[in-house]
Amino acid sequence: MLDAIQILKEVNELGATKTLAEVDAVLAAYDYPALRTAERTRFQVSLWDKVSPINGVPADVVGADVPIGGEVYLIHIDGNLVFMQKHDSEQMGFVAMDAQTATAKADAFIAQLVEEAIDTRLKSEVMRQLL
């Protein structure tokens, strides 16, 4: 979610004389839960089946460095594969993920991407309203 204080600072640096209450009022007009729900529909998570090629790369090559017994999650945006994670990125080393962990990590990452996408799209809208 956009930071009202940061927005206030930026619009005032651009010559506006807005207050924090005015920034809060503009931000309050946006239905963030609805925006999140709409943005989230663009993302799909799947676990790699370990036999299908990925982007034309044979499965044996893709899977060569997957930790033993580990799952690989794939994130598609608008049907396009944009992210593949072979290990738990929050652990030191090349740590395998089980299906539940992989799915949870993918969902958490998507939540972060959704917030970033909404903030990027709304920031210029909000600033234009305040200038």
SVG drawing of the C-alpha trace seen along z (x, -y; Angstrom):
<svg xmlns="http://www.w3.org/2000/svg" viewBox="-13 -25 38 62">
<polyline fill="none" stroke="black" stroke-width="0.4" points="0.0,0.0 1.2,-3.5 2.9,-5.4 0.9,-8.6 3.9,-10.4 6.1,-9.5 3.5,-10.7 3.1,-14.0 6.8,-14.5 7.0,-13.9 4.0,-16.1 5.2,-18.9 8.7,-18.7 7.0,-19.2 5.5,-22.5 2.1,-21.4 1.1,-22.5 -1.0,-19.6 -1.5,-18.2 -1.3,-14.7 -5.1,-14.7 -5.6,-15.5 -3.2,-12.7 -5.1,-10.3 -8.4,-11.3 -7.2,-10.6 -5.8,-7.2 -9.0,-6.3 -10.9,-6.6 -9.2,-3.4 -10.6,0.0 -7.4,1.8 -9.0,5.2 -10.8,5.1 -7.6,3.9 -5.7,6.8 -8.3,9.3 -8.4,8.1 -4.6,8.0 -4.2,11.4 -6.3,13.0 -3.4,12.3 -1.1,14.7 -1.1,18.5 1.1,20.8 1.9,24.4 4.4,27.0 6.6,28.3 5.8,31.9 9.5,32.7 8.9,34.1 7.8,31.1 10.3,28.9 10.4,25.3 10.7,22.6 12.1,25.2 14.7,26.5 14.5,30.3 13.3,31.5 16.6,33.3 18.5,30.0 16.0,27.9 15.9,30.5 19.7,31.1 20.2,28.7 16.9,29.2 17.6,30.4 16.8,34.1 13.1,34.5 12.5,30.8 9.6,29.2 9.9,26.3 7.2,23.6 6.4,21.7 4.6,18.4 2.8,17.3 1.5,13.7 -1.2,13.4 -0.4,16.9 3.4,16.3 6.0,18.0 7.9,15.3 9.4,17.0 10.7,20.4 12.1,21.2 14.0,24.4 15.0,24.0 13.9,22.2 15.4,18.8 15.0,17.8 17.3,20.6 21.1,20.6 22.3,23.0 20.3,24.9 17.5,26.2 14.7,28.3 11.0,27.3 8.1,29.7 4.9,29.0 3.3,27.2 6.3,24.9 6.7,24.2 3.1,23.2 3.2,21.0 6.4,19.3 4.9,18.7 1.8,17.3 3.8,15.0 5.9,13.8 2.8,13.2 1.3,11.1 4.4,9.0 4.2,8.6 0.6,7.7 1.2,4.9 4.1,3.6 2.0,3.7 -0.9,1.8 1.4,-0.8 3.2,-1.4 -0.1,-1.9 -1.7,-4.1 1.2,-6.3 1.1,-8.4 -2.8,-8.6 -2.7,-9.7 0.1,-12.3 -1.8,-13.7 -4.8,-14.2 -2.8,-16.0 -0.8,-18.3"/>
</svg>
